[in-house]
C-alpha cells in the first residue's frame, strides 16, 4: 500500500515530534502492509511553514534511519498546501513541494468550516497550469457534508479526492463515517490515506479502512485507493 497524506517527519509541523516517533510510526505502517509513504507536512498555512529544503533533507535522513532499523518502507517528499494567491508561482519555481516532487499533483487543505469563495476557479487555474489538485480529508469538511453536490462538481472538473482511514473506521464519529461511505458509494473517492500525526492520535493504519471500503465498493476498487491510484500519482501519471 501507498500512503499519500502523512505528517511523519519529525518537528516540522503538528505531526511526529521526534525522530524516534517517526521511526516507530513507520514500523507500524510497514507492519500494516504499507510500502511507501509520502511525507506531507503543512506548508504555507500561516502557522507551519515547512520549507522545501527542510523537507527534502528530513526525508533523506528518515530513509537512512529506516534502513538502519531494517524497516522496509520508503519515504517520498511532498507537502500539504493551503490556498494562497501565489501558489502556482511557488509550485512552478519549486519553492513548495508537490507529491513526490513531481510538479504535477498537490495535496490541498481547505478550511474545515467553509468553502472559500471561488474555489472552483482557483482549482481550474491550477489545472490549466498543469497542476492537479487532491483535496485532503474531504469527508471532514463541514461545508462538503452539508453540500455534497459540490464535491461531485469538483470531481467532474478533474479534482481528486482523498479521505481519511480513521473516518471510514468510525474513529472521527458517525457523521464522518457515514459521509465517507456516501462518497465511496457515489464513486467520488480516489485515495484512502492515514493523515497520521502521532502514535497516540492517529496511527498509520490503512488495512482496516480498506476492509470496510471493500464491503461498499468491492475488494478490487478498495485496493485501488491505496495501491494503483497512489502509485500513478507518485509517478506523475493520470489515474485510469
C-alpha positions in Angstrom: 0.0 0.0 0.0 1.0 3.6 -0.5 0.0 6.4 2.0 -0.1 9.8 0.3 -1.1 12.0 3.3 1.1 11.8 6.4 2.7 14.1 9.0 5.5 11.6 9.5 8.6 13.9 9.5 9.7 15.0 13.0 9.5 18.5 14.3 8.3 20.2 11.1 4.6 20.7 12.0 2.0 19.2 14.3 2.9 15.7 13.4 5.7 13.4 14.8 7.7 15.2 17.5 10.9 13.2 17.4 12.8 11.0 15.0 12.1 8.1 17.4 8.4 8.6 17.0 8.8 8.9 13.2 10.6 5.6 13.1 8.0 3.8 15.2 5.2 5.2 13.1 6.9 3.8 10.0 7.4 0.5 11.7 3.6 0.4 12.4 2.8 1.3 8.8 5.2 -1.3 7.4 3.7 -4.0 9.6 0.3 -3.0 8.3 1.4 -3.5 4.7 2.4 0.0 3.6 5.5 0.1 1.4 5.6 3.8 0.5 4.8 6.9 2.5 4.5 10.4 1.1 5.6 12.9 3.8 3.2 15.9 3.6 4.0 18.4 6.3 1.9 21.6 6.5 3.3 24.4 4.4 2.2 27.9 3.5 -0.7 27.7 6.1 0.2 30.7 8.1 1.3 28.6 11.1 3.6 25.9 9.8 6.0 26.9 7.0 7.9 23.7 6.3 10.5 24.7 3.6 11.3 22.6 0.5 15.0 22.1 1.6 14.0 21.2 5.1 11.5 18.6 3.9 13.9 17.0 1.4 16.7 16.8 4.0 14.5 15.3 6.6 13.1 12.7 4.1 16.7 11.7 3.3 17.6 11.4 7.0 14.5 9.4 7.8 15.1 7.0 4.9 18.6 6.4 6.2 17.3 5.7 9.7 14.7 3.3 8.4 17.4 1.3 6.6 19.5 1.3 9.8 16.5 -0.1 11.7 15.7 -2.6 8.9 12.2 -1.2 8.3 11.1 -1.9 4.7 9.4 1.3 3.8 10.3 4.3 1.6 9.6 7.9 2.3 8.9 10.3 -0.5 8.7 14.1 -0.3 5.6 16.2 -0.5 3.6 18.8 1.4 0.1 19.8 2.4 -0.6 23.2 1.0 -3.2 25.9 1.6 -4.8 28.4 -0.8 -2.8 31.4 -1.5 -2.6 33.8 -4.4 1.0 32.9 -5.4 0.6 29.1 -5.2 1.0 28.5 -8.9 4.2 30.5 -9.0 5.5 28.8 -5.9 4.9 25.4 -7.5 6.4 26.4 -10.8 9.5 27.8 -9.1 9.9 24.7 -6.9 9.6 26.7 -3.8 6.9 24.3 -2.5 6.8 20.6 -2.9 4.3 18.7 -4.9 3.6 14.9 -4.4 7.0 13.2 -4.8 8.4 16.5 -6.1 6.9 15.7 -9.5 5.5 19.1 -10.1 2.1 17.8 -11.1 -0.1 16.8 -8.1 -0.7 18.8 -5.0 -2.4 17.9 -1.7 -4.6 20.9 -0.8 -6.1 21.5 2.6 -9.3 23.6 2.7 -10.9 25.2 5.8 -13.0 22.7 7.8 -16.0 25.0 8.3 -16.4 26.8 5.0 -15.6 26.6 1.3 -13.5 29.6 0.1 -15.3 31.7 -2.5 -14.1 30.9 -6.0 -12.5 27.6 -5.1 -13.6 26.2 -8.4 -11.8 28.9 -10.3 -8.7 28.5 -8.1 -8.5 24.8 -8.8 -9.2 25.4 -12.5 -6.3 27.9 -12.7 -4.0 25.2 -11.2 -5.3 22.7 -13.7 -4.6 25.0 -16.8 -1.1 25.3 -15.4 -0.7 21.6 -15.4 -1.3 21.1 -11.7 -3.9 18.6 -10.4 -5.5 19.2 -7.0 -6.1 16.4 -4.5 -8.4 17.7 -1.7 -7.2 16.5 1.7 -9.6 14.7 4.1 -12.6 15.8 2.1 -15.0 13.9 4.3 -14.2 16.1 7.4 -15.0 19.4 5.8 -18.4 20.5 7.2 -19.3 22.6 4.2 -19.0 19.5 1.9 -21.0 17.4 4.4 -23.8 19.9 4.1 -23.5 20.4 0.3 -22.2 17.1 -1.1 -23.1 18.1 -4.6 -20.1 20.5 -4.6 -17.7 17.5 -4.3 -19.3 15.8 -7.3 -18.9 19.1 -9.3 -15.2 19.4 -8.3 -14.6 15.7 -9.3 -16.3 16.2 -12.6 -13.9 19.1 -13.3 -10.9 16.9 -12.6 -10.3 17.4 -8.9 -9.2 14.3 -6.9 -10.5 13.3 -3.5 -8.7 11.8 -0.5 -10.5 10.5 2.5 -9.0 9.5 5.9 -8.8 5.9 7.0 -9.9 6.8 10.6 -13.1 8.4 9.2 -14.1 5.2 7.5 -13.4 3.1 10.6 -15.5 5.5 12.7 -12.8 7.0 14.8 -13.9 10.5 14.0 -17.5 9.8 14.7 -20.7 8.6 13.0 -21.2 11.7 10.8 -17.7 11.4 9.2 -18.1 7.7 8.7 -21.5 8.0 7.0 -20.3 10.7 4.7 -17.2 8.8 3.8 -19.4 5.8 2.9 -21.6 8.0 0.8 -18.6 9.4 -1.1 -17.4 5.8 -1.8 -20.9 4.7 -3.0 -21.0 7.7 -5.3 -17.6 6.8 -6.8 -16.1 10.1 -5.6 -13.0 8.8 -3.7 -9.6 8.4 -5.3 -7.4 7.8 -2.3 -7.6 6.5 1.3 -4.7 7.9 3.4 -3.9 7.9 7.1 -3.2 11.6 7.7 -1.1 10.2 10.5 0.0 12.7 13.1 1.2 10.8 16.1 1.4 7.4 17.9 -1.5 8.3 20.2 -3.7 10.4 18.0 -3.8 8.7 14.6 -1.5 5.8 13.8 -0.8 5.0 10.1 -3.2 2.0 9.7 -4.8 1.7 6.3 -5.8 -2.0 6.2 -8.9 -1.7 8.4 -10.3 1.1 6.2 -9.6 -0.9 3.1 -11.6 -3.8 4.5 -14.5 -1.5 5.2 -14.3 0.1 1.8 -14.3 -3.3 0.2 -17.8 -4.0 1.7 -19.1 -0.9 0.0 -17.3 -0.8 -3.4 -15.7 -4.3 -3.7 -12.2 -5.5 -2.9 -10.6 -4.5 -6.3 -11.8 -0.9 -6.2 -11.0 -0.6 -2.5 -7.4 -1.8 -3.0 -7.0 0.7 -5.9 -7.5 3.5 -3.5 -4.3 2.6 -1.6 -2.3 0.8 -4.4 -3.0 1.7 -8.0 -4.2 5.2 -7.7 -1.5 6.5 -5.4 1.2 4.6 -7.4 0.0 6.5 -10.5 0.3 9.9 -9.0 3.7 9.4 -7.3 4.9 8.5 -10.8 3.2 11.7 -12.2 0.6 9.7 -14.2 -3.1 10.1 -14.6 -5.4 7.7 -12.7 -7.1 5.3 -15.2 
